[in-house]
Amino acid sequence: MRSIVAEEEGPDPFSFPLSRYRALSEPQRLDLVRRAGVIVRDRVDEELRARGAAWIVLLGDRIVAESKEIGTHPTAEEVLAMGEGDDLVPFIFEAALVEEIPSSSRLALLHRGDAYPTIPVAIEGELVEADLDTGSHGTFLDSRWQSFEASTWFEGRHMGQVFHWTPGRARFELSAGGARVARDVPARFVHDCNASPFVRINASRMALIGRDFLRAFGLRLRLSTPELTTAIDAGE
């Protein structure tokens, strides 16, 4: 039923000209991406399962790109370029990105006395206690830290709920082994983060640090449940 309603809400996303899409406003692009996700959700889920893929790109009714490699994805412009020959809008869809189950070992204070581990970092110069989830291969940030105007948004799902994101990079700085270390790290910027599934566990969440971030900095972390603290012992 949702698919039928989405199809009737506007023009077919999978026959929509890329040349026309590039001229749309951001809200118009986001609406097209949202409806595309609703229309093909069952097929996308089956394709991801059958291919064992981390992500696929759908152009019209064809899969034109895919990867089994977790943690990598093309840029927004690289995805759009895949549709230039046919003048159609390509859509990228990812498999579930985060395996997140609340437990009492986590160190950011939540409801019911639970806690969640955090890492103190500066994101684009702003000090933040970012949530740490080793079940996530990627790092997700509130779009407030985007240093660019998003050209397009892609659909993702977390905890059974749809959200929209765009790829980019952000400047992170932290203290490790007595020194301040900075890196530019790939990140997924989340559209309207406060209304996304990322705040269902922690209502104040603005950043979720994944395994890619830990690898980028080569971190050693020490979690202490009695003190409810996370200590960064050393970097690279």
N, C-alpha and C positions, 0 to 999 in steps of 0.2 A: 504494500500500500504506500509506504514512504517513497519507494522508487517511482511509482506512478505519479504521485503528487509532485515530486521533484521534476519529472519529465514535463509536466504540464505547466510548471512555473515560469518557463522561459525557453529560449532557443536551446537546441541540442548541444551540450558542451563538446561532444565528440565529432561534430561537423562544423564547429565554430571556427571561422578563419583566424589564423594566428595574426595576420596583418590587422584585423579589426580588434583582436584581443589586446594588442600592444597599445592601442589608443584608448582603452578603457581606463576608468579611474580605479584606484585600489579597491574600494568597496565593490565595484562591479566585477572585478577580477575574482575577488574572494567569494562572491556569490556563485560565480560560474564553477569555481573549484569545489565549493560546498555541494552544489547540486551534482557535479560529476561523481563525487565520492558516494553520495546516496544511491545514485543510479546503478553503479557498477560494484557496489560493496561485495555482494555475494561472489561475483566472478573474480574480483581481486583477491579475496580471501582464498578461493580455490587455487588460483594461479600461484600465489605465494607458497601455499602448502605443497602443491604438486612440483614446483620447481625448486623447492628448498631455498627460495630467494630471500635476501634481506630487503631488496626493493626491486620494483619493476617500473617501467615507463610505458604507459598506454597511449597510443596514437591512433585515433579512430577506433577500429576494432582489433588493432594489432599490438602485440608486445614488441617494442622496438629496442629495448635495452633492459638488462637485468644484471644483478650481481648477487653472489652468495657471500660476499665479503662483508662482515658486520663492521659498522663504524665508518664506512666510506659512502659518499654519495656525490653525484655531480652538483655543480652550482646551479642556481636558478637559470642563468643565461645558457648554460650548457644543456639544460633540459629543454628550454624553449627552442634552441637551435635545432633540436631533433625534429621539429615540425616545420621547418622552413621550406623544405622541398615540396611538401604536400599542402602548405599553407593551412595546417591544422594545429590546434593547441594540444601539446603533449602534457600528460599528467603523470607525476611520479607518486607511487604509493609504496609505503614501507610496511614491513612486518612490525608486530608489536615491539616497541623499543625498550620498555622498562619492565622488569620483573620486580614489583614493589609490594611487599607484604609487611605491614606494620608489626613491630615486635618490641618487647620491653628492653632490648639491648640498644635501642637507638637513642641519641643523645640531645636532640632538639626537643624541648618540652612541648608535648602535645596534650590532647585531652585524655582523661582517665589515667593520669599519672604516667603515660607512656613517654618515650623520648626517642630522639633521632640524631644520628651523628652529623656534625657540622664541620666545615672547614672555614677558618677566617681568611678571607681574600679581599683584595681590592679589585673591583671590576671597573675598568675605565676610570680609575682614580677614586671610586666610591667604595668605602669599606662595608663589607657584607659578610654575614655568617651564612654561607651557602650550605644547603643540605647535601649530604654525601650519600650516594646510592651505588654500591658496587654491583647491583643488579642491572644498572643502566650502562650500556656501552657508549652513550653519547651524553653531552653536556647541554642543558637547556637553560635559557635565560629569558627573563622578561624582556619584551621588545623595547623597553625604555632605553636599553643600552645599545641599540642599533646605531651605528655611525653612518648609515646610508638609508636612503628611501627604498623600501622593499619594492622590487619590480613585480613580484608575484608571491603567492603563498601556496603551500602544499598541505595536503591533509595528512594527519597522523591520528593515532588512537592511543589512549592511555586509560587503564582501568575501565575499559569498555566505553569510553566517551571520546567523541571526536574533538580534536583541536587543530589549529592551523599554525604552520611554522615556515620560516624561510632560513636558508643557510647563510652563514657569514663567519666572521672571526671577531674575537674580543680580546682586549689586553687584560691579562690577569697578573697580579703581583701578590706575593706572599713572603712570609719570613720562614726560613728553613735553615737549620744548623747555624743560627746566628747571623745569617745574611739575608738580604732582601733579593728575591729572584723574580724576574718578570718574563712572561711568555705571551706570544699571540697564539691563541688556541681556537680551533674550529668550534663553533657553537650553533645550536638551533635556536633562533629567536622565536618566542611563542607570542602569537597574536592575542591580545586581550587576556593576558595571563591570569588576571584576577577572576575571570569567568571560566577558566580552563580546568581540566581535571587535575592539573598539577598542584592545585591548592586544596584539594579534598582532604589530604592527609595533614597538611600544615598550611593553615589559612594565610600565614604571613610569608610563605615561600616566594622568593623572587629568582632563585637560582638553584638548579639541581646539578651537582657535579657527578660526572660519570667516570668510567674506567679510562676513557681517552684522556681526560685531564690528569689523572694519576700517572699515566704513562708519559705524558708530555713533560711533567715536572720530575719524574722519577722519585716519587715521594715514599717515605716511610712514615706511617701513621701509628699513633698509640692511642687506643680508645680506653677510657677509664670509666666504668659504670659507677663506681662509688662516688666519684667526683662529678660525673656527667660532663666530662671534658674530652676533647680531641686534641692531641699534641702532635705537631709536625716535628719529628725528630731530625730529619735531614732531607736535603734535596740531592740533586745530582752532584 
